């Protein structure tokens, strides 16, 4: 009994350390979050879905522990990136309102999922099947973020092409106007 308790404490300690480290390191990542934020959220959602599917299909307790550790670290990183993405576009006066509303909606969704999936009044599913349901939930979230990130990246690429074309036209116009000035000066001489 004591060794199981020590093992549990060890796992909790490493999970909290991994979550803290990943959240802390986000500030040092040199990424254009406007362009690649949704892509990062999609990737981490896919990792979370994969970990939950691993816990569903695995019979090894160690694989489940590893899956949970990776899931928790990626989930905290996912929340950190999402919070950052929201906070960048808000004024300071709206932080409390927006994050309070976000927490309310998150708790509402969590409560609905718990009632539907876990509670005996709902489906009352066993824990292994719950991993499948939640893994599917994260897989759908992954799909949504990936579609959004593809749209954002294509839009950015199109904007760069337009800007490049405009610069080329401006440079060409400047070059032509210089030639006209030189030609008119030469004619005057």
C-alpha positions as CSV (number, residue, x, y, z in Angstrom):
1,X,0.0,0.0,0.0
2,X,2.8,2.4,0.9
3,X,4.7,1.7,-2.4
4,X,1.5,2.5,-4.4
5,X,1.1,5.8,-2.5
6,X,4.8,6.7,-3.3
7,X,4.3,5.8,-6.9
8,X,1.2,8.0,-7.0
9,X,3.1,10.9,-5.4
10,X,5.9,10.4,-7.9
11,X,3.6,10.5,-10.8
12,X,1.7,13.6,-9.6
13,X,5.0,15.3,-8.9
14,X,6.3,14.7,-12.4
15,X,3.0,15.6,-14.0
16,X,3.0,19.0,-12.2
17,X,6.6,19.6,-13.1
18,X,5.9,18.8,-16.8
19,X,2.9,21.1,-16.8
20,X,4.8,23.9,-15.1
21,X,7.8,23.6,-17.4
22,X,5.7,23.5,-20.6
23,X,3.6,26.6,-19.6
24,X,6.7,28.5,-18.6
25,X,8.5,27.7,-21.9
26,X,5.7,29.2,-24.0
27,X,6.9,32.7,-23.3
28,X,10.3,31.9,-24.9
29,X,9.0,30.4,-28.1
30,X,9.8,32.6,-31.0
31,X,6.7,31.8,-33.0
32,X,4.3,34.1,-34.9
33,X,1.3,33.1,-32.9
34,X,-1.0,35.0,-35.3
35,X,0.0,32.6,-38.1
36,X,0.8,29.4,-36.3
37,X,-1.3,29.6,-33.1
38,X,-4.2,27.5,-34.5
39,X,-1.7,25.0,-35.9
40,X,0.0,24.6,-32.5
41,X,-3.4,24.2,-30.9
42,X,-4.3,21.5,-33.5
43,X,-1.1,19.6,-33.0
44,X,-1.5,19.6,-29.2
45,X,-5.1,18.6,-29.5
46,X,-4.0,15.7,-31.7
47,X,-1.4,14.6,-29.1
48,X,-4.1,14.8,-26.4
49,X,-6.4,12.7,-28.5
50,X,-3.6,10.2,-29.2
51,X,-2.9,9.9,-25.4
52,X,-6.5,9.3,-24.6
53,X,-6.8,6.7,-27.3
54,X,-3.6,5.1,-26.0
55,X,-5.2,4.9,-22.5
56,X,-8.4,3.4,-24.1
57,X,-6.6,0.7,-26.1
58,X,-3.7,-0.1,-23.8
59,X,-3.7,-2.8,-21.2
60,X,-0.5,-1.6,-19.6
61,X,-0.8,0.6,-16.6
62,X,2.6,2.2,-17.4
63,X,1.5,3.1,-20.9
64,X,-1.6,4.7,-19.3
65,X,0.5,6.7,-16.8
66,X,2.8,7.9,-19.6
67,X,-0.2,8.8,-21.7
68,X,-1.7,10.7,-18.8
69,X,1.5,12.6,-18.1
70,X,1.9,13.6,-21.8
71,X,-1.9,14.4,-22.0
72,X,-1.7,16.7,-18.9
73,X,1.4,18.5,-20.1
74,X,0.0,19.1,-23.6
75,X,-3.4,20.1,-22.2
76,X,-1.9,22.7,-19.9
77,X,0.2,23.9,-22.9
78,X,-2.9,24.0,-25.0
79,X,-4.7,26.1,-22.4
80,X,-1.7,28.5,-22.1
81,X,-1.5,29.0,-25.9
82,X,-5.3,29.5,-26.2
83,X,-5.3,32.0,-23.3
84,X,-2.4,33.9,-24.9
85,X,-4.2,33.9,-28.2
86,X,-7.3,35.5,-26.6
87,X,-5.4,37.9,-24.3
88,X,-3.4,39.4,-27.2
89,X,-6.5,40.8,-28.8
90,X,-8.1,42.2,-25.6
91,X,-7.8,45.5,-23.8
92,X,-6.8,45.3,-20.1
93,X,-10.4,46.2,-19.0
94,X,-11.9,43.2,-20.7
95,X,-9.7,40.5,-19.3
96,X,-11.8,39.6,-16.3
97,X,-15.1,39.6,-18.2
98,X,-13.7,37.5,-21.1
99,X,-11.8,35.0,-18.9
100,X,-14.7,34.7,-16.5
101,X,-17.0,34.0,-19.4
102,X,-14.6,31.5,-20.8
103,X,-14.3,29.7,-17.5
104,X,-18.1,29.7,-17.2
105,X,-18.6,28.1,-20.6
106,X,-15.8,25.6,-20.0
107,X,-17.4,24.5,-16.7
108,X,-20.7,24.3,-18.4
109,X,-19.4,22.1,-21.2
110,X,-17.5,20.0,-18.6
111,X,-20.6,19.6,-16.5
112,X,-22.7,18.5,-19.6
113,X,-20.0,16.0,-20.7
114,X,-19.8,14.6,-17.1
115,X,-23.6,14.2,-16.9
116,X,-23.9,12.6,-20.3
117,X,-20.8,10.4,-20.2
118,X,-20.1,9.6,-16.6
119,X,-23.3,10.0,-14.5
120,X,-25.7,7.1,-14.1
121,X,-28.5,9.4,-15.2
122,X,-26.7,9.7,-18.5
123,X,-24.8,7.0,-20.3
124,X,-22.9,5.9,-17.2
125,X,-19.9,4.6,-19.2
126,X,-17.0,2.8,-17.7
127,X,-13.6,4.6,-17.5
128,X,-12.1,2.9,-20.5
129,X,-15.0,3.9,-22.8
130,X,-14.7,7.4,-21.4
131,X,-11.2,7.6,-22.7
132,X,-12.6,6.8,-26.1
133,X,-15.3,9.5,-25.9
134,X,-12.9,12.1,-24.7
135,X,-10.2,11.1,-27.2
136,X,-12.8,11.5,-30.0
137,X,-13.7,14.9,-28.5
138,X,-10.1,16.0,-28.8
139,X,-9.8,14.5,-32.3
140,X,-12.8,16.7,-33.4
141,X,-11.2,19.7,-31.8
142,X,-7.9,18.8,-33.6
143,X,-9.8,18.8,-36.9
144,X,-11.4,22.2,-36.3
145,X,-8.1,23.8,-35.4
146,X,-6.3,22.2,-38.4
147,X,-9.0,23.5,-40.8
148,X,-8.7,26.9,-39.3
149,X,-4.9,26.9,-39.4
150,X,-4.9,25.8,-43.0
151,X,-7.2,28.8,-43.8
152,X,-5.0,31.2,-41.9
153,X,-1.8,29.9,-43.5
154,X,-3.3,30.1,-47.0
155,X,-4.5,33.6,-46.3
156,X,-1.1,34.7,-45.0
157,X,0.6,33.2,-48.1
158,X,-1.9,35.1,-50.4
159,X,-1.3,38.3,-48.5
160,X,2.5,37.9,-48.9
161,X,2.1,37.4,-52.7
162,X,-0.1,40.5,-52.9
163,X,2.4,42.6,-50.9
164,X,5.3,41.2,-53.0
165,X,3.5,42.1,-56.2
166,X,2.7,45.6,-55.0
167,X,6.3,46.2,-54.1
168,X,7.5,45.0,-57.5
169,X,5.0,47.3,-59.2
170,X,6.1,50.2,-57.0
171,X,9.8,49.5,-57.7
172,X,9.1,49.3,-61.4
173,X,7.1,52.6,-61.3
174,X,10.0,54.3,-59.4
175,X,12.5,52.9,-62.0
176,X,10.4,54.1,-64.9
177,X,9.8,57.6,-63.4
178,X,13.6,57.9,-62.8
179,X,14.2,57.1,-66.4
180,X,11.6,59.7,-67.5
181,X,13.3,62.3,-65.3
182,X,16.7,61.5,-66.7
183,X,15.4,61.5,-70.3
184,X,13.6,64.8,-69.9
185,X,16.7,66.4,-68.3
186,X,18.9,65.1,-71.1
187,X,16.4,66.5,-73.7
188,X,16.6,69.9,-72.0
189,X,20.4,69.9,-72.2
